[in-house]
């Protein structure tokens, strides 16, 4: 395990993570967990959003929407659980988990709407709403993951309310830059009883992220918010040999937390959604 603290993050140019966490008394971290068996032929990188609490920052959430924001670390938790399970099972695949950890709080040092942030890959990003913080943490973490040259990348996050509007509380959304890999992620979920639905990333939606003051704006308007968030993340998938690494984005905003009675294997509260899918995906990739 390796941990980058706030000083290492600032020195390394992780402006997304630093910006999100700068309003909190609890400094941000980027944690990597590695499992590398001797005969691994495939390297899978898993990236998780770990907002330890999300108040919304200066664009603070309504009170009724804040109590469950302790669950905004569900993506990072799923990644940690999956890496540990894969290692315990001894699967013949190299897996690196990346946990982007920060607390999004309002204070005199908090990030402001209209700030321009420089990310790990050098891209500049205009912040339009401090409550759309997860994509900034994920963007930096995905850059770090890609620097190790993995064969595939999956990020998982409680990213958008638009996912809940579109698919409800029991079905996650999957987007990506490679249709075949997106299908494999969805199939892994099917095998394990976790419902995932493939969603598009229409190239025409990229223009909604245009801005005059930076390379990209970090969010667009309400229309297609789940998809434009995915389009933003796509910008941070590294290239290897001129081609983007196959990548899938799993939005678990709905199924990550259950406010109702237990259903199936999902208890009331945090559900652990995504762990089984990621382990099954690793198992399938290791057999290639």
Secondary structure, DSSP 8 states (H G I E B T S, - for coil): -EEE-HHHHHHTT-HHHHHHHTTSSS--EEEEEEE--TT---EEEEEEEEEEEE--TTS---GGGTGGGGGGGHHHHHHHHHHHHHHHHT-SSEEEEEEEEEEE--STT---TT-EEE-TTS-EEE-S-TT--HHHHHHHHHHHHHTTT-SEEEEEE---HHHHHHHTTS-EEEEES-HHHHHHHHHHHHHHT--EEE----GGGGGGG--SSSSEES---STTHHHHHHHHHHTT--EETTEE-EEEEEE-TTTTEE-SS-BTTB-SEE--TTHHHHHHHHHHHHT-
